[in-house]
Protein backbone atom coordinates (compact mmCIF):
# COMPACT_ATOMS: atom_id res chain seq x y z
CA UNK A 1 0.00 0.00 0.00
CA UNK A 2 1.39 3.37 -1.04
CA UNK A 3 -1.44 5.48 0.36
CA UNK A 4 -0.76 6.71 3.90
CA UNK A 5 -3.31 5.96 6.62
CA UNK A 6 -6.00 8.58 7.23
CA UNK A 7 -4.52 9.55 10.58
CA UNK A 8 -1.26 10.47 8.88
CA UNK A 9 -2.75 13.70 7.50
CA UNK A 10 -0.50 16.42 8.91
CA UNK A 11 -2.06 19.45 10.58
CA UNK A 12 -0.25 22.77 10.13
CA UNK A 13 -0.60 25.51 12.78
CA UNK A 14 -1.92 28.94 11.80
CA UNK A 15 -0.18 31.87 13.52
CA UNK A 16 -0.57 35.67 13.37
CA UNK A 17 2.44 37.37 11.77
CA UNK A 18 3.58 40.52 13.55
CA UNK A 19 5.88 42.75 11.47
CA UNK A 20 6.30 46.53 11.53
CA UNK A 21 5.56 47.06 7.83
CA UNK A 22 2.29 45.14 8.12
CA UNK A 23 1.25 47.16 11.15
CA UNK A 24 2.10 50.44 9.43
CA UNK A 25 -0.19 49.53 6.51
CA UNK A 26 -2.87 48.08 8.81
CA UNK A 27 -2.68 44.75 6.97
CA UNK A 28 -3.16 41.53 8.94
CA UNK A 29 -1.37 38.34 7.92
CA UNK A 30 -1.62 34.84 9.38
CA UNK A 31 1.00 32.31 8.37
CA UNK A 32 0.20 28.64 7.80
CA UNK A 33 3.27 26.85 9.10
CA UNK A 34 3.66 23.92 6.70
CA UNK A 35 7.32 23.89 7.73
CA UNK A 36 6.19 22.40 11.06
CA UNK A 37 4.03 19.50 9.93
CA UNK A 38 6.68 16.77 9.81
CA UNK A 39 10.44 16.55 10.41
CA UNK A 40 11.09 14.98 6.99
CA UNK A 41 7.98 15.23 4.76
CA UNK A 42 7.73 18.95 5.30
CA UNK A 43 6.05 21.93 3.69
CA UNK A 44 3.62 21.68 0.81
CA UNK A 45 5.34 18.56 -0.56
CA UNK A 46 3.24 16.11 1.48
CA UNK A 47 0.02 17.64 0.18
CA UNK A 48 1.28 17.55 -3.40
CA UNK A 49 2.21 13.87 -3.01
CA UNK A 50 -0.93 12.46 -1.42
CA UNK A 51 -3.11 12.15 -4.55
CA UNK A 52 -0.17 10.84 -6.58
CA UNK A 53 0.29 8.11 -3.95
CA UNK A 54 -3.42 7.30 -4.05
CA UNK A 55 -3.29 7.05 -7.87
CA UNK A 56 -0.25 4.77 -7.69
CA UNK A 57 -2.06 2.61 -5.16
CA UNK A 58 -5.11 2.29 -7.41
CA UNK A 59 -2.84 1.33 -10.33
CA UNK A 60 -1.23 -1.43 -8.28
CA UNK A 61 2.21 0.19 -8.47
CA UNK A 62 4.99 -0.83 -6.12
CA UNK A 63 6.58 2.60 -5.89
CA UNK A 64 7.16 6.03 -7.41
CA UNK A 65 9.63 7.45 -9.95
CA UNK A 66 9.99 11.23 -10.16
CA UNK A 67 12.35 14.12 -10.97
CA UNK A 68 14.23 16.91 -9.22
CA UNK A 69 17.54 18.59 -8.51
CA UNK A 70 20.33 17.96 -6.05
CA UNK A 71 18.55 20.07 -3.40
CA UNK A 72 15.01 19.00 -4.31
CA UNK A 73 12.48 19.31 -1.48
CA UNK A 74 10.09 17.18 -3.53
CA UNK A 75 12.49 14.23 -3.92
CA UNK A 76 13.47 14.55 -0.25
CA UNK A 77 9.83 14.27 0.84
CA UNK A 78 9.14 11.44 -1.63
CA UNK A 79 12.15 9.40 -0.50
CA UNK A 80 11.24 9.93 3.17
CA UNK A 81 7.66 8.83 2.48
CA UNK A 82 8.92 5.75 0.67
CA UNK A 83 11.13 4.78 3.59
CA UNK A 84 8.37 5.41 6.13
CA UNK A 85 5.59 3.62 4.23
CA UNK A 86 7.74 0.92 2.69
CA UNK A 87 7.53 1.56 -1.06
CA UNK A 88 10.28 1.83 -3.68
CA UNK A 89 11.42 5.24 -4.97
CA UNK A 90 13.55 6.26 -7.96
CA UNK A 91 14.83 9.78 -8.57
CA UNK A 92 15.84 11.23 -11.95
CA UNK A 93 18.17 14.12 -11.12
CA UNK A 94 19.16 17.28 -12.98
CA UNK A 95 22.87 17.66 -13.73
CA UNK A 96 25.79 15.42 -12.84
CA UNK A 97 26.56 13.35 -9.73
CA UNK A 98 27.27 15.39 -6.62
CA UNK A 99 27.02 14.81 -2.90
CA UNK A 100 24.77 17.43 -1.36
CA UNK A 101 23.10 16.99 2.04
CA UNK A 102 19.84 16.32 0.20
CA UNK A 103 21.41 13.68 -2.07
CA UNK A 104 22.96 11.95 0.93
CA UNK A 105 19.52 11.80 2.53
CA UNK A 106 17.97 10.41 -0.66
CA UNK A 107 20.53 7.62 -0.63
CA UNK A 108 20.03 6.97 3.09
CA UNK A 109 16.27 6.75 2.55
CA UNK A 110 16.83 4.08 -0.12
CA UNK A 111 16.01 6.07 -3.27
CA UNK A 112 17.65 4.78 -6.46
CA UNK A 113 19.25 7.76 -8.26
CA UNK A 114 19.91 8.41 -11.94
CA UNK A 115 21.69 11.58 -13.07
CA UNK A 116 20.39 12.89 -16.41
CA UNK A 117 22.84 15.72 -17.07
CA UNK A 118 21.35 19.10 -17.96
CA UNK A 119 20.29 18.37 -21.53
CA UNK A 120 18.67 15.10 -20.51
CA UNK A 121 16.74 16.83 -17.77
CA UNK A 122 15.50 19.55 -20.11
CA UNK A 123 13.86 16.82 -22.19
CA UNK A 124 11.48 15.95 -19.32
CA UNK A 125 8.54 17.71 -21.01
CA UNK A 126 9.08 16.08 -24.41
CA UNK A 127 6.79 13.39 -25.73
CA UNK A 128 8.20 9.96 -25.03
CA UNK A 129 10.45 11.06 -22.14
CA UNK A 130 8.92 8.58 -19.71
CA UNK A 131 8.80 5.60 -22.08
CA UNK A 132 12.31 4.18 -21.47
CA UNK A 133 12.02 4.76 -17.72
CA UNK A 134 8.66 3.00 -17.54
CA UNK A 135 10.15 0.12 -19.52
CA UNK A 136 13.02 -0.06 -17.03
CA UNK A 137 10.76 0.33 -13.98
CA UNK A 138 7.39 -1.11 -15.06
CA UNK A 139 6.08 -1.44 -11.49
CA UNK A 140 6.68 2.22 -10.60
CA UNK A 141 4.21 5.08 -11.03
CA UNK A 142 5.64 8.25 -12.68
CA UNK A 143 5.10 11.58 -10.89
CA UNK A 144 5.91 14.95 -12.53
CA UNK A 145 8.63 17.25 -11.27
CA UNK A 146 7.66 18.78 -7.93
CA UNK A 147 4.60 16.54 -7.60
CA UNK A 148 2.83 18.76 -10.11
CA UNK A 149 -0.26 18.38 -12.25
CA UNK A 150 -3.90 18.07 -11.26
CA UNK A 151 -3.33 15.28 -8.67
CA UNK A 152 -0.79 17.48 -6.88
CA UNK A 153 -3.18 20.42 -6.95
CA UNK A 154 -6.05 18.34 -5.61
CA UNK A 155 -3.92 17.34 -2.64
CA UNK A 156 -3.27 21.00 -1.90
CA UNK A 157 -7.00 21.78 -1.82
CA UNK A 158 -6.97 20.45 1.75
CA UNK A 159 -5.07 23.54 2.91
CA UNK A 160 -8.22 25.66 2.77
CA UNK A 161 -10.01 23.44 5.27
CA UNK A 162 -7.02 23.50 7.61
CA UNK A 163 -7.04 27.30 7.64
CA UNK A 164 -10.82 27.58 8.01
CA UNK A 165 -10.74 25.29 11.04
CA UNK A 166 -8.25 27.56 12.82
CA UNK A 167 -9.52 31.06 12.02
CA UNK A 168 -11.48 31.39 15.27
CA UNK A 169 -8.40 30.44 17.30
CA UNK A 170 -6.60 33.60 16.11
CA UNK A 171 -9.67 35.80 16.40
CA UNK A 172 -10.51 35.98 12.69
CA UNK A 173 -13.98 35.48 11.26
CA UNK A 174 -12.68 35.26 7.70
CA UNK A 175 -9.90 36.29 5.32
CA UNK A 176 -9.52 38.20 2.06
CA UNK A 177 -6.97 36.19 0.11
CA UNK A 178 -3.90 33.94 0.03
CA UNK A 179 -0.21 34.73 -0.59
CA UNK A 180 2.42 32.09 -1.37
CA UNK A 181 5.59 31.36 -3.30
CA UNK A 182 5.23 29.57 -6.67
CA UNK A 183 7.73 27.15 -8.18
CA UNK A 184 5.52 24.97 -10.40
CA UNK A 185 2.22 26.67 -9.54
CA UNK A 186 0.70 23.44 -8.25
CA UNK A 187 -0.09 24.61 -4.72
CA UNK A 188 -1.53 27.87 -6.04
CA UNK A 189 -3.69 25.94 -8.51
CA UNK A 190 -4.98 23.75 -5.67
CA UNK A 191 -6.01 26.80 -3.67
CA UNK A 192 -7.65 28.33 -6.75
CA UNK A 193 -9.69 25.13 -7.17
CA UNK A 194 -10.57 25.00 -3.47
CA UNK A 195 -11.68 28.64 -3.43
CA UNK A 196 -13.67 28.43 -6.69
CA UNK A 197 -13.66 32.23 -6.90
CA UNK A 198 -14.53 32.88 -3.25
CA UNK A 199 -11.17 34.51 -2.44
CA UNK A 200 -8.23 35.52 -4.65
CA UNK A 201 -4.92 33.64 -4.54
CA UNK A 202 -1.74 35.70 -5.00
CA UNK A 203 1.38 33.89 -6.20
CA UNK A 204 4.92 35.22 -5.81
CA UNK A 205 6.84 33.69 -8.71
CA UNK A 206 10.16 32.37 -7.39
CA UNK A 207 11.12 31.35 -10.94
CA UNK A 208 11.31 33.37 -14.19
CA UNK A 209 8.45 33.55 -16.69
CA UNK A 210 10.13 31.03 -18.99
CA UNK A 211 9.43 28.27 -16.44
CA UNK A 212 5.82 28.39 -17.61
CA UNK A 213 4.12 28.66 -14.21
CA UNK A 214 1.17 30.67 -15.57
CA UNK A 215 0.61 28.10 -18.32
CA UNK A 216 0.85 25.24 -15.81
CA UNK A 217 -1.78 26.84 -13.57
CA UNK A 218 -4.07 27.39 -16.56
CA UNK A 219 -3.70 23.75 -17.64
CA UNK A 220 -4.58 22.46 -14.17
CA UNK A 221 -7.56 24.78 -13.78
CA UNK A 222 -8.88 23.89 -17.24
CA UNK A 223 -8.37 20.16 -16.67
CA UNK A 224 -10.34 20.43 -13.44
CA UNK A 225 -13.15 22.24 -15.29
CA UNK A 226 -13.03 25.23 -12.94
CA UNK A 227 -14.42 28.43 -14.49
CA UNK A 228 -14.27 30.68 -11.41
CA UNK A 229 -10.49 30.90 -11.08
CA UNK A 230 -9.38 34.04 -9.27
CA UNK A 231 -5.62 34.53 -8.95
CA UNK A 232 -2.76 36.90 -9.73
CA UNK A 233 0.97 36.29 -10.20
CA UNK A 234 3.83 38.60 -9.22
CA UNK A 235 7.48 38.34 -10.27
CA UNK A 236 9.56 37.59 -7.17
CA UNK A 237 12.40 35.70 -8.90
CA UNK A 238 15.05 38.39 -8.35
CA UNK A 239 16.18 37.79 -11.93
CA UNK A 240 16.32 34.01 -12.12
CA UNK A 241 15.69 30.64 -10.49
CA UNK A 242 17.78 30.28 -7.31
CA UNK A 243 19.00 33.86 -7.83
CA UNK A 244 19.82 35.44 -4.49
CA UNK A 245 21.16 38.91 -3.70
CA UNK A 246 22.38 40.74 -0.58
CA UNK A 247 19.16 42.77 -0.24
CA UNK A 248 17.09 39.58 -0.10
CA UNK A 249 19.37 37.94 2.45
CA UNK A 250 19.33 41.07 4.62
CA UNK A 251 15.54 41.18 4.48
CA UNK A 252 15.29 37.51 5.47
CA UNK A 253 17.60 38.02 8.43
CA UNK A 254 15.60 41.02 9.68
CA UNK A 255 12.31 39.18 9.22
CA UNK A 256 13.52 36.09 11.06
CA UNK A 257 14.82 38.21 13.93
CA UNK A 258 11.53 40.11 14.17
CA UNK A 259 9.16 37.15 13.81
CA UNK A 260 11.10 34.10 14.94
CA UNK A 261 9.96 32.31 11.78
CA UNK A 262 12.70 30.69 9.65
CA UNK A 263 12.68 31.46 5.93
CA UNK A 264 14.79 30.21 3.03
CA UNK A 265 15.95 32.41 0.13
CA UNK A 266 14.62 30.44 -2.85
CA UNK A 267 10.89 30.48 -2.12
CA UNK A 268 9.54 31.70 1.23
CA UNK A 269 12.02 34.56 1.59
CA UNK A 270 11.26 35.82 -1.91
CA UNK A 271 7.53 35.50 -1.30
CA UNK A 272 7.72 37.49 1.93
CA UNK A 273 9.78 40.26 0.33
CA UNK A 274 7.36 40.45 -2.62
CA UNK A 275 4.47 40.77 -0.17
CA UNK A 276 6.22 43.65 1.59
CA UNK A 277 6.74 45.40 -1.74
CA UNK A 278 3.08 45.01 -2.72
CA UNK A 279 1.85 46.13 0.70
CA UNK A 280 4.04 49.24 0.57
CA UNK A 281 2.88 49.93 -3.00
CA UNK A 282 -0.73 50.05 -1.75
CA UNK A 283 -1.91 46.83 -3.40
CA UNK A 284 -4.09 45.98 -0.40
CA UNK A 285 -6.55 48.24 1.42
CA UNK A 286 -6.16 48.80 5.17
CA UNK A 287 -7.93 46.06 7.09
CA UNK A 288 -7.12 43.35 4.53
CA UNK A 289 -6.50 39.90 6.02
CA UNK A 290 -4.22 37.52 4.12
CA UNK A 291 -3.13 33.93 4.64
CA UNK A 292 0.60 33.47 3.92
CA UNK A 293 1.59 29.85 3.29
CA UNK A 294 5.02 28.86 4.59
CA UNK A 295 5.74 26.20 1.96
CA UNK A 296 8.68 24.71 3.86
CA UNK A 297 11.87 23.94 1.93
CA UNK A 298 14.13 24.51 4.92
CA UNK A 299 16.03 21.24 4.42
CA UNK A 300 17.53 22.71 1.23
CA UNK A 301 19.29 25.37 3.28
CA UNK A 302 21.90 22.82 4.30
CA UNK A 303 23.64 23.03 0.93
CA UNK A 304 22.94 26.70 0.32
CA UNK A 305 25.99 28.26 1.93
CA UNK A 306 28.41 26.28 -0.21
CA UNK A 307 26.88 27.65 -3.42
CA UNK A 308 26.28 31.34 -2.75
ROVO-799960 format. One record per residue (C-alpha): residue number from 0; chain; x, y, z. Coordinates in nm, 3 decimals. Layout:
BEGIN
n;chain;u;v;w
NUM;A;X;Y;Z;
...
// end
This chain:
BEGIN
n;chain;u;v;w
0;A;0.000;0.000;0.000;
1;A;0.139;0.337;-0.104;
2;A;-0.144;0.548;0.036;
3;A;-0.076;0.671;0.390;
4;A;-0.331;0.596;0.662;
5;A;-0.600;0.858;0.723;
6;A;-0.452;0.955;1.058;
7;A;-0.126;1.047;0.888;
8;A;-0.275;1.370;0.750;
9;A;-0.050;1.642;0.891;
10;A;-0.206;1.945;1.058;
11;A;-0.025;2.277;1.013;
12;A;-0.060;2.551;1.278;
13;A;-0.192;2.894;1.180;
14;A;-0.018;3.187;1.352;
15;A;-0.057;3.567;1.337;
16;A;0.244;3.737;1.177;
17;A;0.358;4.052;1.355;
18;A;0.588;4.275;1.147;
19;A;0.630;4.653;1.153;
20;A;0.556;4.706;0.783;
21;A;0.229;4.514;0.812;
22;A;0.125;4.716;1.115;
23;A;0.210;5.044;0.943;
24;A;-0.019;4.953;0.651;
25;A;-0.287;4.808;0.881;
26;A;-0.268;4.475;0.697;
27;A;-0.316;4.153;0.894;
28;A;-0.137;3.834;0.792;
29;A;-0.162;3.484;0.938;
30;A;0.100;3.231;0.837;
31;A;0.020;2.864;0.780;
32;A;0.327;2.685;0.910;
33;A;0.366;2.392;0.670;
34;A;0.732;2.389;0.773;
35;A;0.619;2.240;1.106;
36;A;0.403;1.950;0.993;
37;A;0.668;1.677;0.981;
38;A;1.044;1.655;1.041;
39;A;1.109;1.498;0.699;
40;A;0.798;1.523;0.476;
41;A;0.773;1.895;0.530;
42;A;0.605;2.193;0.369;
43;A;0.362;2.168;0.081;
44;A;0.534;1.856;-0.056;
45;A;0.324;1.611;0.148;
46;A;0.002;1.764;0.018;
47;A;0.128;1.755;-0.340;
48;A;0.221;1.387;-0.301;
49;A;-0.093;1.246;-0.142;
50;A;-0.311;1.215;-0.455;
51;A;-0.017;1.084;-0.658;
52;A;0.029;0.811;-0.395;
53;A;-0.342;0.730;-0.405;
54;A;-0.329;0.705;-0.787;
55;A;-0.025;0.477;-0.769;
56;A;-0.206;0.261;-0.516;
57;A;-0.511;0.229;-0.741;
58;A;-0.284;0.133;-1.033;
59;A;-0.123;-0.143;-0.828;
60;A;0.221;0.019;-0.847;
61;A;0.499;-0.083;-0.612;
62;A;0.658;0.260;-0.589;
63;A;0.716;0.603;-0.741;
64;A;0.963;0.745;-0.995;
65;A;0.999;1.123;-1.016;
66;A;1.235;1.412;-1.097;
67;A;1.423;1.691;-0.922;
68;A;1.754;1.859;-0.851;
69;A;2.033;1.796;-0.605;
70;A;1.855;2.007;-0.340;
71;A;1.501;1.900;-0.431;
72;A;1.248;1.931;-0.148;
73;A;1.009;1.718;-0.353;
74;A;1.249;1.423;-0.392;
75;A;1.347;1.455;-0.025;
76;A;0.983;1.427;0.084;
77;A;0.914;1.144;-0.163;
78;A;1.215;0.940;-0.050;
79;A;1.124;0.993;0.317;
80;A;0.766;0.883;0.248;
81;A;0.892;0.575;0.067;
82;A;1.113;0.478;0.359;
83;A;0.837;0.541;0.613;
84;A;0.559;0.362;0.423;
85;A;0.774;0.092;0.269;
86;A;0.753;0.156;-0.106;
87;A;1.028;0.183;-0.368;
88;A;1.142;0.524;-0.497;
89;A;1.355;0.626;-0.796;
90;A;1.483;0.978;-0.857;
91;A;1.584;1.123;-1.195;
92;A;1.817;1.412;-1.112;
93;A;1.916;1.728;-1.298;
94;A;2.287;1.766;-1.373;
95;A;2.579;1.542;-1.284;
96;A;2.656;1.335;-0.973;
97;A;2.727;1.539;-0.662;
98;A;2.702;1.481;-0.290;
99;A;2.477;1.743;-0.136;
100;A;2.310;1.699;0.204;
101;A;1.984;1.632;0.020;
102;A;2.141;1.368;-0.207;
103;A;2.296;1.195;0.093;
104;A;1.952;1.180;0.253;
105;A;1.797;1.041;-0.066;
106;A;2.053;0.762;-0.063;
107;A;2.003;0.697;0.309;
108;A;1.627;0.675;0.255;
109;A;1.683;0.408;-0.012;
110;A;1.601;0.607;-0.327;
111;A;1.765;0.478;-0.646;
112;A;1.925;0.776;-0.826;
113;A;1.991;0.841;-1.194;
114;A;2.169;1.158;-1.307;
115;A;2.039;1.289;-1.641;
116;A;2.284;1.572;-1.707;
117;A;2.135;1.910;-1.796;
118;A;2.029;1.837;-2.153;
119;A;1.867;1.510;-2.051;
120;A;1.674;1.683;-1.777;
121;A;1.550;1.955;-2.011;
122;A;1.386;1.682;-2.219;
123;A;1.148;1.595;-1.932;
124;A;0.854;1.771;-2.101;
125;A;0.908;1.608;-2.441;
126;A;0.679;1.339;-2.573;
127;A;0.820;0.996;-2.503;
128;A;1.045;1.106;-2.214;
129;A;0.892;0.858;-1.971;
130;A;0.880;0.560;-2.208;
131;A;1.231;0.418;-2.147;
132;A;1.202;0.476;-1.772;
133;A;0.866;0.300;-1.754;
134;A;1.015;0.012;-1.952;
135;A;1.302;-0.006;-1.703;
136;A;1.076;0.033;-1.398;
137;A;0.739;-0.111;-1.506;
138;A;0.608;-0.144;-1.149;
139;A;0.668;0.222;-1.060;
140;A;0.421;0.508;-1.103;
141;A;0.564;0.825;-1.268;
142;A;0.510;1.158;-1.089;
143;A;0.591;1.495;-1.253;
144;A;0.863;1.725;-1.127;
145;A;0.766;1.878;-0.793;
146;A;0.460;1.654;-0.760;
147;A;0.283;1.876;-1.011;
148;A;-0.026;1.838;-1.225;
149;A;-0.390;1.807;-1.126;
150;A;-0.333;1.528;-0.867;
151;A;-0.079;1.748;-0.688;
152;A;-0.318;2.042;-0.695;
153;A;-0.605;1.834;-0.561;
154;A;-0.392;1.734;-0.264;
155;A;-0.327;2.100;-0.190;
156;A;-0.700;2.178;-0.182;
157;A;-0.697;2.045;0.175;
158;A;-0.507;2.354;0.291;
159;A;-0.822;2.566;0.277;
160;A;-1.001;2.344;0.527;
161;A;-0.702;2.350;0.761;
162;A;-0.704;2.730;0.764;
163;A;-1.082;2.758;0.801;
164;A;-1.074;2.529;1.104;
165;A;-0.825;2.756;1.282;
166;A;-0.952;3.106;1.202;
167;A;-1.148;3.139;1.527;
168;A;-0.840;3.044;1.730;
169;A;-0.660;3.360;1.611;
170;A;-0.967;3.580;1.640;
171;A;-1.051;3.598;1.269;
172;A;-1.398;3.548;1.126;
173;A;-1.268;3.526;0.770;
174;A;-0.990;3.629;0.532;
175;A;-0.952;3.820;0.206;
176;A;-0.697;3.619;0.011;
177;A;-0.390;3.394;0.003;
178;A;-0.021;3.473;-0.059;
179;A;0.242;3.209;-0.137;
180;A;0.559;3.136;-0.330;
181;A;0.523;2.957;-0.667;
182;A;0.773;2.715;-0.818;
183;A;0.552;2.497;-1.040;
184;A;0.222;2.667;-0.954;
185;A;0.070;2.344;-0.825;
186;A;-0.009;2.461;-0.472;
187;A;-0.153;2.787;-0.604;
188;A;-0.369;2.594;-0.851;
189;A;-0.498;2.375;-0.567;
190;A;-0.601;2.680;-0.367;
191;A;-0.765;2.833;-0.675;
192;A;-0.969;2.513;-0.717;
193;A;-1.057;2.500;-0.347;
194;A;-1.168;2.864;-0.343;
195;A;-1.367;2.843;-0.669;
196;A;-1.366;3.223;-0.690;
197;A;-1.453;3.288;-0.325;
198;A;-1.117;3.451;-0.244;
199;A;-0.823;3.552;-0.465;
200;A;-0.492;3.364;-0.454;
201;A;-0.174;3.570;-0.500;
202;A;0.138;3.389;-0.620;
203;A;0.492;3.522;-0.581;
204;A;0.684;3.369;-0.871;
205;A;1.016;3.237;-0.739;
206;A;1.112;3.135;-1.094;
207;A;1.131;3.337;-1.419;
208;A;0.845;3.355;-1.669;
209;A;1.013;3.103;-1.899;
210;A;0.943;2.827;-1.644;
211;A;0.582;2.839;-1.761;
212;A;0.412;2.866;-1.421;
213;A;0.117;3.067;-1.557;
214;A;0.061;2.810;-1.832;
215;A;0.085;2.524;-1.581;
216;A;-0.178;2.684;-1.357;
217;A;-0.407;2.739;-1.656;
218;A;-0.370;2.375;-1.764;
219;A;-0.458;2.246;-1.417;
220;A;-0.756;2.478;-1.378;
221;A;-0.888;2.389;-1.724;
222;A;-0.837;2.016;-1.667;
223;A;-1.034;2.043;-1.344;
224;A;-1.315;2.224;-1.529;
225;A;-1.303;2.523;-1.294;
226;A;-1.442;2.843;-1.449;
227;A;-1.427;3.068;-1.141;
228;A;-1.049;3.090;-1.108;
229;A;-0.938;3.404;-0.927;
230;A;-0.562;3.453;-0.895;
231;A;-0.276;3.690;-0.973;
232;A;0.097;3.629;-1.020;
233;A;0.383;3.860;-0.922;
234;A;0.748;3.834;-1.027;
235;A;0.956;3.759;-0.717;
236;A;1.240;3.570;-0.890;
237;A;1.505;3.839;-0.835;
238;A;1.618;3.779;-1.193;
239;A;1.632;3.401;-1.212;
240;A;1.569;3.064;-1.049;
241;A;1.778;3.028;-0.731;
242;A;1.900;3.386;-0.783;
243;A;1.982;3.544;-0.449;
244;A;2.116;3.891;-0.370;
245;A;2.238;4.074;-0.058;
246;A;1.916;4.277;-0.024;
247;A;1.709;3.958;-0.010;
248;A;1.937;3.794;0.245;
249;A;1.933;4.107;0.462;
250;A;1.554;4.118;0.448;
251;A;1.529;3.751;0.547;
252;A;1.760;3.802;0.843;
253;A;1.560;4.102;0.968;
254;A;1.231;3.918;0.922;
255;A;1.352;3.609;1.106;
256;A;1.482;3.821;1.393;
257;A;1.153;4.011;1.417;
258;A;0.916;3.715;1.381;
259;A;1.110;3.410;1.494;
260;A;0.996;3.231;1.178;
261;A;1.270;3.069;0.965;
262;A;1.268;3.146;0.593;
263;A;1.479;3.021;0.303;
264;A;1.595;3.241;0.013;
265;A;1.462;3.044;-0.285;
266;A;1.089;3.048;-0.212;
267;A;0.954;3.170;0.123;
268;A;1.202;3.456;0.159;
269;A;1.126;3.582;-0.191;
270;A;0.753;3.550;-0.130;
271;A;0.772;3.749;0.193;
272;A;0.978;4.026;0.033;
273;A;0.736;4.045;-0.262;
274;A;0.447;4.077;-0.017;
275;A;0.622;4.365;0.159;
276;A;0.674;4.540;-0.174;
277;A;0.308;4.501;-0.272;
278;A;0.185;4.613;0.070;
279;A;0.404;4.924;0.057;
280;A;0.288;4.993;-0.300;
281;A;-0.073;5.005;-0.175;
282;A;-0.191;4.683;-0.340;
283;A;-0.409;4.598;-0.040;
284;A;-0.655;4.824;0.142;
285;A;-0.616;4.880;0.517;
286;A;-0.793;4.606;0.709;
287;A;-0.712;4.335;0.453;
288;A;-0.650;3.990;0.602;
289;A;-0.422;3.752;0.412;
290;A;-0.313;3.393;0.464;
291;A;0.060;3.347;0.392;
292;A;0.159;2.985;0.329;
293;A;0.502;2.886;0.459;
294;A;0.574;2.620;0.196;
295;A;0.868;2.471;0.386;
296;A;1.187;2.394;0.193;
297;A;1.413;2.451;0.492;
298;A;1.603;2.124;0.442;
299;A;1.753;2.271;0.123;
300;A;1.929;2.537;0.328;
301;A;2.190;2.282;0.430;
302;A;2.364;2.303;0.093;
303;A;2.294;2.670;0.032;
304;A;2.599;2.826;0.193;
305;A;2.841;2.628;-0.021;
306;A;2.688;2.765;-0.342;
307;A;2.628;3.134;-0.275;
// end
